[in-house]
Amino acid sequence: MSEKKILFRCDAGLKKEIGTGHLFRSISLAKMLIFSGKIKKKNLIFLIKSKKKYSIAKNIIKKEVFSFKSLNNEIKDYSKEEFNEITKIDFDTVIFDRLGKINNKFIQKLKKLKKKVICFDDKSKNKFLCDLSFNPLIFDKIYNKRNHMSGYDYNILPSELIKTKNKQITKINRVFLSFGGYDNKNLLKRFKKIFSKQKNYKILLPKNNKKSNSSNTSNFYYKMKSSDLVLCAGGLTMFDAINLGKIVIAVDQYYHQKKNINKLKKLGLVEYFNYKKSYNIISVINKINKRDKIIDKIQYNTLFNQTKKNNTVVKKIIKTYEKKY
């Protein structure tokens, strides 16, 4: 087993477009790498911003018991300052998980130091200069090149680590609510108020912290798993809900989320809901809560989940990690 180190560079924060999804995905990937038996936990390290609005990242990492180092909040992505901080750490392979645009100069400087570079959901063409790239959430078209892949099949989901069987759904009774690590539009409060005025559906909530409703993960996925329908934002939780075989109604917090919701709607996997018409949510659920529609939704989920390639992602990363420069 190699003693070389992997550095994860990602953030979580109570800020727009950041939330907690990228950090949770990286932690899930780290666990999968450990479970492969090829990489030891002690050889994985996270570099995160950890103060003020980013303090949630430190809380999550500490709870998951991974090693980490802190980065100044003011340092910009792919800047000279970030490069200097990254290269102070002993590592062989770096994984960037964030919505951004990696630049050519940054990649080449790392490669001159014989570092291997992997990125998730990068928006630039420069990602093709990395040793490996995956775009499971941000893509206009699906491609599968030797070391560069896009499409939902390549997503890494925290719910993959849950061992219990999916709950069989015949009728919608329990509704799980979650609107991302940063609830940009304060949707949780809005929908809780609506559900409090009806008696047909019981709502399930993750433990929350101010505007974040996913900072505590101890019961997050188990509560989701015990639900029948998930009403959520269009981020990582939406894909976890599909993975767990749930009926999903999705609300967009950001533009890229709306794009993904629309793609999944065409596949019959989710229902899009305009949060500005939140007063209609009970009526929408009532229309879905019919045996034939529930069966259709579950069948679409089952077919979609059969194409998952998270094992391919893990194997590709291990192969890159073990490769000699």
Residue pairs with C-beta under 8 A, 6 or more apart in sequence:
1 37
1 38
1 39
1 40
2 38
2 39
2 43
2 321
2 322
3 40
3 43
4 43
4 91
4 92
4 93
4 321
5 43
5 44
5 45
5 89
5 90
5 91
5 92
5 93
6 30
6 33
6 39
6 43
6 44
6 45
6 91
6 92
6 93
6 94
6 95
6 321
7 45
7 46
7 47
7 86
7 89
7 91
7 93
7 94
7 95
8 26
8 29
8 30
8 44
8 45
8 46
8 47
8 94
8 95
8 97
9 46
9 47
9 86
9 94
9 95
9 96
9 97
9 98
10 22
10 23
10 25
10 26
10 46
10 48
10 95
10 96
10 97
10 98
11 18
11 22
11 23
11 48
11 49
11 54
11 57
11 98
12 18
12 19
12 20
12 22
12 23
12 24
12 48
12 54
12 56
12 57
12 60
12 181
13 19
13 49
13 53
13 54
13 56
13 57
13 182
14 53
14 56
14 181
14 182
14 210
14 211
14 212
15 53
15 54
15 182
16 182
16 184
16 254
17 99
17 254
18 181
18 182
19 180
19 181
19 182
19 212
19 214
19 235
20 56
20 57
20 60
20 180
20 181
20 182
20 212
20 214
20 215
21 180
21 181
21 235
21 236
21 237
22 97
22 98
22 99
22 120
23 48
23 57
23 60
23 61
23 97
24 60
24 158
24 181
24 214
24 217
24 236
25 97
25 120
25 155
25 156
25 157
25 158
25 236
26 46
26 95
26 97
27 60
27 61
27 64
27 66
27 158
28 156
28 157
28 158
28 160
28 161
29 95
29 97
29 156
29 313
29 314
29 317
30 41
30 44
30 66
31 161
32 156
32 160
32 161
32 310
32 314
33 39
33 44
33 314
33 317
33 318
34 40
34 41
34 44
36 314
36 318
38 318
38 321
38 322
39 318
39 321
41 66
42 67
44 66
44 67
45 66
45 67
45 68
45 69
45 89
45 91
46 61
46 66
46 67
46 68
46 69
47 68
47 69
47 70
47 71
47 85
47 86
47 89
48 54
48 57
48 58
48 61
48 68
48 69
48 70
48 71
49 57
49 70
49 71
49 72
49 73
49 75
50 57
50 58
50 68
50 70
50 71
51 70
51 73
52 73
53 73
54 73
56 181
56 209
56 212
56 215
58 68
58 70
59 215
60 215
60 217
61 68
63 217
69 89
71 82
71 85
72 81
72 85
75 81
75 82
75 85
76 82
77 98
77 100
78 100
78 101
78 102
78 103
78 106
83 106
83 109
83 110
86 94
86 110
87 110
87 113
91 115
92 115
92 116
92 321
93 115
93 116
93 117
93 118
93 131
93 317
93 320
93 321
94 110
94 115
94 116
94 117
94 118
95 118
95 119
95 120
95 317
96 102
96 117
96 118
96 119
96 120
96 122
97 119
97 120
97 121
98 120
98 121
99 121
99 123
99 138
99 256
100 122
100 123
100 124
101 122
101 123
101 124
101 126
102 117
102 119
102 122
102 124
102 126
102 127
102 130
103 124
103 126
104 126
104 129
107 117
107 126
107 129
107 130
108 129
110 117
111 117
114 325
116 131
116 132
116 320
116 321
116 323
116 325
117 130
117 131
117 132
118 130
118 131
118 132
118 133
118 134
118 317
118 320
119 127
119 130
119 132
119 133
119 134
120 133
120 134
120 135
120 136
121 134
121 135
121 136
121 137
121 138
122 130
122 133
122 135
122 138
123 138
127 133
127 135
127 148
128 145
128 148
130 148
131 147
131 320
131 323
132 147
132 148
132 316
132 317
132 320
133 147
133 148
133 149
134 148
134 149
134 150
134 154
134 313
135 149
135 150
135 151
135 154
136 150
136 151
136 152
136 153
136 154
136 155
136 156
137 152
137 155
137 236
137 256
137 260
138 256
139 150
139 151
141 150
142 150
142 151
143 149
143 150
143 151
144 150
144 151
147 316
147 320
149 312
152 239
152 264
152 304
153 307
153 308
153 309
154 309
154 310
154 312
154 313
155 236
155 239
155 308
155 310
156 310
156 313
157 236
157 239
157 240
157 243
157 310
158 217
158 221
158 236
158 240
159 221
159 224
159 225
159 240
159 243
159 244
160 243
160 310
162 221
162 222
162 225
162 244
164 225
166 225
166 244
166 245
167 225
167 226
167 227
167 228
167 245
169 228
169 245
169 246
169 247
169 294
169 298
170 291
170 294
171 228
171 289
171 291
171 294
172 201
172 228
172 229
172 247
172 285
172 288
172 289
172 294
173 201
173 202
173 228
174 201
174 202
174 203
174 204
174 226
174 227
174 228
174 229
175 195
175 201
175 202
175 203
175 204
175 227
175 228
175 229
175 230
175 231
175 285
176 203
176 204
176 205
176 223
176 224
176 227
176 229
176 230
176 231
176 232
176 241
176 246
177 188
177 191
177 192
177 195
177 203
177 204
177 205
177 213
177 231
177 232
178 188
178 206
178 213
178 214
178 220
178 224
178 230
178 231
178 232
178 233
178 237
179 185
179 187
179 188
179 213
179 232
179 233
179 251
179 253
180 213
180 214
180 232
180 233
180 235
180 237
180 253
181 212
181 213
181 214
181 215
182 211
182 212
183 211
183 212
183 213
183 233
183 253
184 253
184 254
185 253
185 275
186 211
187 233
187 251
187 253
187 275
187 278
188 205
188 208
188 213
190 275
190 278
191 231
191 278
191 281
192 203
192 205
194 278
194 279
194 281
194 282
195 201
195 203
195 282
198 282
200 282
200 286
201 282
201 285
204 223
204 224
204 226
204 227
205 213
205 223
206 213
206 214
206 216
206 219
206 220
206 223
206 224
207 213
207 215
207 216
207 218
207 219
207 220
208 214
208 215
208 216
209 215
209 216
214 220
214 237
221 240
221 244
224 230
224 237
224 240
224 241
224 244
224 246
225 244
227 246
228 246
228 247
229 246
229 247
229 248
229 249
229 285
229 288
230 237
230 238
230 241
230 246
230 247
230 248
230 249
231 249
231 250
231 251
231 273
231 281
232 238
232 241
232 248
232 249
232 250
232 251
233 250
233 251
233 252
233 253
233 257
234 250
234 251
234 252
234 253
234 254
234 257
234 258
234 260
234 261
235 253
235 257
238 248
238 250
238 257
238 260
238 261
238 264
238 270
241 248
242 248
242 264
242 269
242 270
242 301
242 304
242 305
243 305
243 308
245 298
245 301
245 302
245 305
246 301
247 288
247 294
247 297
247 298
248 264
248 269
248 270
248 271
249 270
249 271
249 272
249 273
249 281
249 284
249 285
249 288
250 257
250 261
250 264
250 270
250 271
250 272
250 273
251 272
251 273
251 274
251 275
252 258
252 261
252 272
252 275
258 272
261 270
261 272
262 272
264 270
265 271
265 272
267 300
267 304
268 296
268 297
268 300
269 297
269 300
269 301
269 304
271 284
271 288
273 281
273 284
287 293
288 294
288 297
